[in-house]
Amino acid sequence: MKTLENYNEKEKHLFPQLLGALVQYYTEGSIKSSWVDGLGEFFEEHSGKFDRSARGQFFTPTHICDLLAEITQPKGSSVNDCAAGSGRCLIAADRLDPNNRFQNFYTAQDIDHRCVKMCVINMVLYGMKGVVIHMDSICMNIYGGYRVYMPETGLGVIKLTPEECNYYLFEQVEKTTPKKAEPKPLQHQHTPEQLELLKILTA
């Protein structure tokens, strides 16, 4: 609602129409090619035009996202993308199997807050669950984020503090990651000469 204050009454009425067009584009596109990323496509095309620094941002092509998802085949796990953009790689992973949206928990991170919001909307439109965190993944500076719930829960999207984001990044992953058995130390078989030398050195 705060964003809408920048628009006049005539412009405000365009937003529901834009949302309807967006949902229609995603529905029709997903029927034809499993999934689409309309927000990411629009952003790639126009980010250089509207960004003061004129930096074009280019996301991973959809067919590469599909290939990466097929190689990893994430099922029943926590799936992370530390430079998610609009969430394409996570969407591709989710769309491999209809049950993935129930089994997987998706964690997305990006330094561009616009990309964070696009990723949130994409996860909502595809019915995915997880967190989208606004952060610098290299310096590990966390600025905030969003918890995205599956639409069936009715919980929608909840804004997260940096501390809550930190929990999803580290504590939750540690709790859900199976503990690996500690490697046993190697048992060396010493020769009589080596044993004699050890006695001298430790005397």
Backbone bond lengths (Angstrom), bond angles and torsions (degrees), N, CA, C in turn:
res aa  C-N    CA-C-N  psi(-1)  N-CA   C-N-CA  omega(-1)  CA-C   N-CA-C  phi
1 M - - - 1.466 - - 1.531 110.98 -
2 K 1.335 116.23 -33.46 1.456 119.65 177.83 1.526 110.30 -64.71
3 T 1.326 116.77 -38.34 1.464 121.08 178.69 1.518 110.69 -64.99
4 L 1.324 116.89 -37.68 1.466 121.46 -177.86 1.526 112.88 -64.38
5 E 1.333 117.43 -20.90 1.461 120.67 179.71 1.529 112.01 -61.40
6 N 1.334 116.46 -19.80 1.465 120.72 -179.46 1.525 112.90 -82.44
7 Y 1.337 117.26 -2.56 1.467 120.95 -175.24 1.526 110.30 -119.58
8 N 1.361 115.64 151.57 1.458 119.41 176.83 1.533 109.79 -82.14
9 E 1.332 116.12 175.53 1.470 120.88 -174.40 1.527 112.52 -61.84
10 K 1.321 115.98 -38.63 1.461 119.76 -179.76 1.531 110.73 -65.06
11 E 1.329 115.66 -41.05 1.465 120.21 -179.68 1.530 111.32 -69.08
12 K 1.324 116.82 -35.35 1.466 120.26 -179.14 1.525 111.87 -60.62
13 H 1.322 116.56 -33.61 1.463 120.22 -178.78 1.523 112.18 -71.69
14 L 1.331 116.98 -13.42 1.467 120.58 178.91 1.529 112.18 -76.51
15 F 1.331 117.24 -25.51 1.464 120.17 -174.46 1.529 113.63 -63.03
16 P 1.345 119.87 -44.79 1.466 118.67 175.78 1.529 112.26 -60.62
17 Q 1.344 116.75 -36.15 1.459 120.27 178.39 1.527 110.82 -67.00
18 L 1.323 115.85 -40.32 1.459 120.09 177.86 1.525 111.29 -63.85
19 L 1.327 116.95 -40.80 1.460 120.84 178.22 1.532 110.55 -63.13
20 G 1.337 115.06 -43.29 1.467 119.24 178.31 1.522 111.72 -61.41
21 A 1.339 116.33 -41.99 1.470 120.80 179.13 1.520 110.61 -65.52
22 L 1.324 116.00 -37.62 1.469 120.37 -179.71 1.534 110.48 -65.24
23 V 1.325 116.70 -47.02 1.469 120.94 179.56 1.526 110.40 -62.52
24 Q 1.321 116.64 -41.09 1.464 120.61 178.58 1.531 111.06 -62.71
25 Y 1.341 116.48 -41.92 1.464 120.98 179.17 1.529 110.67 -61.74
26 Y 1.332 116.25 -44.04 1.461 120.60 -179.62 1.527 110.64 -66.43
27 T 1.319 116.89 -40.56 1.474 120.78 -178.73 1.521 110.86 -64.52
28 E 1.317 116.45 -50.31 1.465 120.55 -178.67 1.527 111.44 -67.57
29 G 1.337 117.15 -39.77 1.453 120.78 -179.92 1.515 112.87 -66.44
30 S 1.345 116.63 -37.32 1.455 120.72 -179.55 1.524 111.65 -69.33
31 I 1.327 116.79 -29.16 1.467 120.40 177.05 1.531 109.80 -68.45
32 K 1.319 115.87 -38.18 1.469 120.87 -176.55 1.530 112.47 -78.65
33 S 1.337 117.16 -41.00 1.464 118.30 -171.93 1.532 113.94 -137.39
34 S 1.298 118.07 32.35 1.463 124.55 177.49 1.532 112.97 74.38
35 W 1.348 117.61 -47.54 1.461 119.39 177.31 1.526 110.36 -161.20
36 V 1.326 114.64 156.41 1.460 121.73 177.28 1.526 108.67 -136.66
37 D 1.317 116.19 165.84 1.465 122.15 178.10 1.526 108.19 -134.64
38 G 1.309 116.52 76.53 1.461 121.45 -177.42 1.512 113.06 -62.27
39 L 1.334 116.92 -38.98 1.459 120.37 -179.81 1.526 110.96 -65.39
40 G 1.333 115.89 -44.15 1.453 120.04 179.21 1.516 112.35 -64.00
41 E 1.333 116.60 -39.36 1.466 121.10 178.88 1.527 110.76 -63.03
42 F 1.322 115.40 -44.81 1.469 120.08 179.43 1.531 110.52 -64.16
43 F 1.322 115.77 -42.73 1.464 120.97 -177.85 1.523 111.27 -64.03
44 E 1.330 116.43 -44.06 1.467 120.63 178.56 1.525 111.30 -58.89
45 E 1.322 115.14 -41.18 1.455 120.36 -176.15 1.519 112.42 -70.72
46 H 1.347 116.72 -34.35 1.462 119.85 -170.66 1.526 115.27 -112.57
47 S 1.338 118.95 -8.06 1.468 119.31 -174.91 1.522 111.98 -61.97
48 G 1.334 118.02 -39.32 1.449 120.77 179.58 1.519 112.84 -67.63
49 K 1.344 116.66 -27.04 1.461 120.61 -178.03 1.523 111.92 -77.42
50 F 1.333 116.05 -35.36 1.458 119.47 -173.90 1.523 113.40 -102.94
51 D 1.309 117.40 -13.66 1.454 120.94 -179.12 1.530 109.18 -82.32
52 R 1.323 116.68 131.56 1.470 120.57 -178.09 1.525 111.74 -60.33
53 S 1.329 116.36 -34.55 1.461 118.69 -179.52 1.518 111.39 -82.22
54 A 1.334 116.54 -5.50 1.468 122.47 177.89 1.521 112.12 54.43
55 R 1.321 115.81 35.45 1.465 117.89 178.00 1.526 108.21 -91.79
56 G 1.306 116.36 122.13 1.459 119.33 175.93 1.520 109.05 -79.75
57 Q 1.317 116.75 136.34 1.453 120.88 176.66 1.522 107.71 -111.39
58 F 1.319 115.89 131.11 1.451 120.59 -176.65 1.520 109.77 -121.12
59 F 1.306 115.99 123.81 1.450 121.09 -177.37 1.531 110.87 -90.68
60 T 1.326 115.61 161.18 1.458 121.23 178.76 1.528 109.80 -58.77
61 P 1.336 118.90 128.75 1.473 120.68 178.82 1.532 110.90 -57.32
62 T 1.316 116.19 146.69 1.467 120.74 -174.31 1.529 112.65 -58.51
63 H 1.338 117.69 -37.77 1.471 118.67 -178.14 1.527 111.40 -69.36
64 I 1.355 117.39 -29.05 1.461 120.22 175.13 1.530 109.93 -71.60
65 C 1.322 116.14 -39.30 1.477 120.45 176.19 1.527 110.57 -59.26
66 D 1.337 116.01 -43.54 1.469 120.46 178.58 1.525 110.98 -61.92
67 L 1.339 116.72 -42.25 1.462 120.82 179.87 1.524 111.11 -63.25
68 L 1.336 116.82 -45.24 1.463 120.99 179.22 1.527 111.12 -61.31
69 A 1.332 115.86 -40.02 1.464 120.29 179.70 1.525 111.12 -66.23
70 E 1.322 116.57 -40.75 1.466 120.69 179.88 1.524 111.59 -67.03
71 I 1.326 116.60 -34.45 1.467 120.27 179.39 1.528 111.08 -67.72
72 T 1.340 115.70 -42.81 1.470 119.83 -175.33 1.528 112.78 -85.65
73 Q 1.344 117.44 -32.36 1.469 122.80 179.29 1.527 112.20 47.04
74 P 1.342 118.79 58.55 1.469 119.75 -178.39 1.527 112.13 -72.60
75 K 1.329 116.72 122.66 1.462 121.49 178.19 1.526 109.33 -137.69
76 G 1.306 115.31 132.47 1.455 119.89 177.74 1.510 113.17 60.68
77 S 1.346 116.95 40.92 1.458 118.99 -175.02 1.516 110.78 -145.29
78 S 1.341 115.15 177.85 1.453 122.19 174.07 1.519 107.45 -93.40
79 V 1.336 116.66 122.09 1.461 121.77 -176.10 1.522 108.53 -111.88
80 N 1.332 116.93 126.54 1.459 121.27 -174.01 1.525 111.55 -122.18
81 D 1.347 115.89 141.48 1.467 121.97 171.41 1.521 106.65 -132.55
82 C 1.344 116.61 113.78 1.471 120.87 -173.41 1.522 113.24 -82.36
83 A 1.333 117.91 -6.34 1.472 122.10 174.28 1.520 106.48 -141.35
84 A 1.330 115.18 68.85 1.462 121.81 -164.08 1.519 114.88 -73.95
85 G 1.338 117.58 -26.01 1.464 118.48 -173.98 1.520 109.55 61.49
86 S 1.313 117.22 -124.38 1.460 121.14 178.66 1.528 112.39 -89.34
87 G 1.341 116.78 6.39 1.464 120.86 175.65 1.512 115.00 90.64
88 R 1.310 117.67 20.51 1.465 121.07 -173.88 1.528 114.30 -59.11
89 C 1.325 116.59 -46.48 1.467 118.76 -178.18 1.521 111.30 -64.54
90 L 1.315 117.17 -35.13 1.458 120.96 178.41 1.526 111.02 -70.45
91 I 1.329 116.57 -38.79 1.466 120.52 176.79 1.523 110.02 -62.29
92 A 1.344 116.11 -44.78 1.464 120.56 -179.93 1.525 110.88 -60.23
93 A 1.337 116.51 -41.66 1.462 120.68 178.22 1.523 111.05 -64.57
94 D 1.311 115.42 -40.73 1.464 120.36 -178.93 1.521 111.95 -66.18
95 R 1.323 117.19 -36.96 1.463 121.51 -173.43 1.521 113.12 -82.13
96 L 1.322 117.71 -1.92 1.469 119.70 176.26 1.513 112.35 -63.08
97 D 1.335 115.20 -35.36 1.462 121.04 -175.07 1.530 108.34 -145.35
98 P 1.347 117.67 132.20 1.470 119.74 -179.85 1.528 113.46 -57.03
99 N 1.339 117.42 -25.77 1.460 120.76 -178.92 1.519 113.22 -81.43
100 N 1.342 117.16 -11.26 1.465 119.67 -177.85 1.520 112.67 -61.02
101 R 1.313 117.46 -34.53 1.463 120.02 -179.14 1.532 111.50 -65.04
102 F 1.331 116.62 -23.48 1.463 120.30 176.77 1.528 111.05 -89.77
103 Q 1.321 116.63 -35.57 1.466 121.23 -172.00 1.521 113.71 -87.39
104 N 1.330 116.99 -34.02 1.466 120.40 -173.11 1.527 112.90 -95.50
105 F 1.323 114.97 150.36 1.469 122.24 172.43 1.520 106.23 -117.42
106 Y 1.336 116.17 122.38 1.459 121.18 -173.04 1.528 111.26 -103.61
107 T 1.337 115.26 132.41 1.460 121.97 177.62 1.519 108.70 -120.98
108 A 1.327 115.80 120.78 1.468 121.56 -179.35 1.514 109.14 -118.72
109 Q 1.346 115.82 143.73 1.456 121.41 176.84 1.517 109.15 -134.94
110 D 1.326 116.22 142.43 1.460 119.91 174.14 1.527 109.33 -158.19
111 I 1.339 114.96 149.72 1.464 120.53 -178.30 1.531 111.66 -83.25
112 D 1.338 117.31 -20.71 1.468 122.40 -179.45 1.530 109.31 -92.46
113 H 1.340 116.25 116.94 1.460 119.83 -175.89 1.529 112.16 -64.48
114 R 1.325 117.33 -27.48 1.467 119.88 176.48 1.525 110.52 -65.91
115 C 1.318 115.86 -40.19 1.464 120.10 177.71 1.530 110.75 -66.37
116 V 1.317 115.92 -38.02 1.467 120.56 177.63 1.530 110.18 -57.69
117 K 1.330 116.29 -46.01 1.462 120.26 -179.14 1.521 111.60 -67.59
118 M 1.346 116.84 -38.29 1.468 119.58 176.48 1.522 110.81 -62.25
119 C 1.312 116.10 -41.68 1.459 121.14 -179.68 1.531 110.58 -63.31
120 V 1.332 116.29 -41.32 1.468 120.46 177.42 1.531 110.52 -59.41
121 I 1.331 116.67 -47.60 1.468 120.80 -179.15 1.522 110.56 -63.04
122 N 1.331 117.11 -42.16 1.464 120.44 178.69 1.523 111.57 -62.11
123 M 1.329 116.78 -41.96 1.465 119.72 178.98 1.524 111.21 -64.50
124 V 1.332 116.14 -37.90 1.463 120.18 177.63 1.533 110.35 -64.92
125 L 1.339 116.62 -46.17 1.459 120.80 -177.84 1.521 112.35 -64.12
126 Y 1.327 117.26 -30.33 1.465 120.36 179.48 1.532 112.72 -96.73
127 G 1.334 116.72 4.46 1.467 120.32 174.94 1.513 114.16 68.94
128 M 1.327 116.87 31.11 1.463 121.30 -177.98 1.531 110.78 -91.99
129 K 1.322 115.51 159.72 1.467 119.83 176.33 1.521 110.09 -120.58
130 G 1.334 115.71 146.13 1.456 120.08 179.85 1.509 112.14 158.88
131 V 1.335 115.54 -157.86 1.461 121.66 178.24 1.522 109.33 -131.59
132 V 1.336 115.20 147.04 1.457 121.65 175.02 1.521 106.02 -123.31
133 I 1.335 116.17 119.89 1.460 120.96 -170.84 1.526 111.04 -115.16
134 H 1.322 114.97 129.62 1.462 121.68 175.56 1.514 107.33 -85.85
135 M 1.338 116.85 108.70 1.457 119.84 -174.91 1.519 111.32 -161.44
136 D 1.319 114.91 163.63 1.457 123.06 170.24 1.524 106.18 -94.99
137 S 1.325 116.58 106.45 1.463 120.66 -174.16 1.518 113.09 -70.24
138 I 1.334 117.66 -17.86 1.466 120.57 179.08 1.525 110.48 -83.38
139 C 1.329 116.15 -50.18 1.471 120.46 -179.90 1.524 112.56 -84.48
140 M 1.346 116.54 -9.83 1.466 122.94 -178.76 1.525 112.68 62.37
141 N 1.340 116.73 32.73 1.460 121.31 172.88 1.519 109.09 -87.71
142 I 1.334 116.27 122.34 1.461 121.73 -176.88 1.528 109.22 -106.58
143 Y 1.327 116.86 129.84 1.462 121.53 -177.27 1.528 113.31 -108.76
144 G 1.313 117.77 -16.23 1.462 121.83 -178.06 1.516 109.75 146.66
145 G 1.323 116.04 -174.50 1.460 118.17 -179.96 1.508 112.67 178.84
146 Y 1.335 115.07 -166.00 1.456 121.53 -176.07 1.528 110.21 -142.01
147 R 1.314 115.62 137.67 1.473 122.07 172.81 1.518 107.16 -97.57
148 V 1.319 116.36 122.30 1.463 122.09 -178.21 1.528 108.58 -106.24
149 Y 1.325 115.78 120.58 1.458 121.02 178.68 1.529 110.45 -100.03
150 M 1.310 116.20 155.08 1.459 119.89 176.41 1.521 109.24 -63.43
151 P 1.335 118.52 143.32 1.472 120.67 -176.13 1.525 113.43 -59.21
152 E 1.334 116.66 -27.05 1.468 119.51 -179.18 1.527 112.81 -64.06
153 T 1.327 116.83 -24.26 1.463 120.31 -178.47 1.522 112.48 -77.33
154 G 1.342 116.99 -24.60 1.455 121.00 -177.53 1.515 113.48 76.92
155 L 1.336 117.41 8.08 1.459 121.14 -177.01 1.526 112.90 -87.70
156 G 1.330 117.09 -20.32 1.458 120.97 175.29 1.519 113.96 68.93
157 V 1.331 115.79 -132.41 1.468 122.98 -177.62 1.521 108.26 -122.68
158 I 1.323 116.19 131.60 1.464 121.70 -179.71 1.523 109.64 -120.61
159 K 1.326 116.47 132.11 1.462 121.10 179.41 1.525 110.04 -72.18
160 L 1.344 116.55 140.61 1.457 122.19 -178.27 1.523 111.36 -114.78
161 T 1.313 115.83 146.27 1.456 121.80 172.98 1.536 108.34 -81.03
162 P 1.332 117.87 163.84 1.474 119.40 175.77 1.525 112.44 -55.94
163 E 1.330 117.79 -36.54 1.462 121.42 -179.97 1.527 110.58 -65.74
164 E 1.334 116.72 -41.21 1.466 120.20 178.47 1.531 111.11 -67.60
165 C 1.321 116.33 -36.40 1.465 120.46 176.07 1.518 110.36 -62.73
166 N 1.320 115.29 -40.72 1.460 121.01 179.34 1.528 110.81 -59.16
167 Y 1.338 116.18 -38.41 1.468 120.62 178.15 1.527 110.48 -61.38
168 Y 1.326 116.66 -47.19 1.459 119.97 -178.61 1.525 111.96 -67.51
169 L 1.327 117.15 -30.10 1.459 120.50 -179.06 1.518 112.62 -75.02
170 F 1.327 117.00 -36.97 1.456 119.32 -169.87 1.526 113.95 -121.04
171 E 1.321 117.54 -57.89 1.461 119.97 -172.81 1.525 112.02 -65.30
172 Q 1.337 117.07 -44.51 1.456 119.12 -178.22 1.526 111.18 -66.17
173 V 1.337 116.16 -41.35 1.466 120.18 179.34 1.520 110.54 -61.59
174 E 1.345 115.62 -40.96 1.464 119.87 -179.12 1.523 110.91 -64.95
175 K 1.348 116.80 -36.79 1.460 120.28 -179.54 1.523 112.30 -70.35
176 T 1.346 116.17 -34.75 1.458 119.99 -175.10 1.529 113.09 -92.24
177 T 1.340 117.66 -8.64 1.457 120.46 -179.96 1.517 109.88 -85.48
178 P 1.337 118.02 124.39 1.473 120.03 178.98 1.523 111.04 -60.26
179 K 1.318 115.30 136.69 1.461 120.09 -179.85 1.531 109.87 -75.37
180 K 1.316 115.65 131.42 1.457 120.23 177.32 1.527 109.39 -85.97
181 A 1.315 114.54 144.05 1.455 119.33 178.29 1.524 109.90 -65.88
182 E 1.316 115.38 139.07 1.461 119.74 179.09 1.524 109.26 -66.33
183 P 1.331 117.84 133.51 1.471 119.24 179.27 1.520 110.77 -65.86
184 K 1.320 115.79 138.19 1.461 120.60 179.68 1.527 109.73 -75.79
185 P 1.313 117.05 140.77 1.463 118.89 178.97 1.526 110.56 -65.01
186 L 1.317 115.37 146.31 1.455 119.97 179.58 1.526 110.17 -68.85
187 Q 1.336 115.98 134.96 1.452 121.26 178.32 1.532 109.06 -94.57
188 H 1.312 116.64 108.81 1.457 120.54 -178.60 1.531 110.24 -87.03
189 Q 1.309 116.23 137.05 1.455 122.58 174.76 1.532 108.04 -98.18
190 H 1.319 116.56 107.44 1.463 120.60 -176.78 1.528 110.56 -86.95
191 T 1.319 114.20 143.65 1.470 120.12 174.38 1.526 108.58 -79.07
192 P 1.347 118.06 161.77 1.478 119.58 177.43 1.521 112.82 -56.16
193 E 1.340 117.57 -35.54 1.460 121.07 179.35 1.527 111.45 -65.82
194 Q 1.362 115.17 -40.09 1.465 119.66 179.03 1.530 111.13 -66.94
195 L 1.341 115.82 -39.96 1.460 119.74 179.27 1.522 110.93 -63.36
196 E 1.334 116.20 -39.69 1.457 120.59 179.08 1.528 110.71 -65.16
197 L 1.363 115.83 -39.39 1.461 120.13 178.84 1.529 110.29 -66.68
198 L 1.340 118.16 -39.22 1.462 122.01 178.66 1.527 110.85 -62.22
199 K 1.319 116.77 -39.60 1.461 120.90 178.71 1.532 110.76 -61.33
200 I 1.345 114.85 -41.12 1.464 119.60 -179.05 1.530 110.59 -67.30
201 L 1.366 115.71 -43.04 1.451 120.11 -176.56 1.518 113.07 -69.72
202 T 1.319 116.84 -31.43 1.482 120.44 -177.09 1.509 112.37 -97.19
203 A 1.330 117.34 1.79 1.471 120.51 -179.19 1.528 110.69 -68.79
